[in-house]
Amino acid sequence: MGLVLSQPEWEEFPHEGEMGSIVRHALFLYSQLLYTESSTSRFIQAISLLEFLAYPEEYRKMNNVKTVISRYVSINESERHKVLDRFMYLTSKKNASGEQIGLRTNIVHIGARLESLVRTEIERIELFKELDTYIRSVIDHMIKYSSLTYIDYQKLQDAM
């Protein structure tokens, strides 16, 4: 009869299956992050979401997390190293004198506020755009493969 049985954009929604459940939860966490008013809380939620996206069924150290996330946003080895270095600053980097300058460590363990670490609003906006790029890259990929089991998705992820 010429009726469209499924809309083309339906492919952009998570399918059923293990990965579908994981990505739906990730989207829930992402929507909470978007409505958080405090920049400090939003930053911590974004980092936590990246941890979840990298390892949704277990805890792993940030070194493991940043390695997984870098696979989604890098097109070559040089770019991947830049992303890994950037994650050091976002999480737990120390300067030449051993002082902690990593954002996550300063916020979670030292009690700093993001507003005092990233002083201008323009820099904070750019930081959140960067984090959003990482988050969206993983979520978009997970949606594309949301019909897979978690084990099958891990194999795909390992091959990246």
PyMOL commands that set and color helices and strands:
alter all, ss='L'
color gray80, all
select helices_A, chain A and resi 8-12+18-34+39-54+62-73+77-91+103-108+114-117+121-144+150-158
alter helices_A, ss='H'
color red, helices_A
deselect
rebuild
show_as cartoon
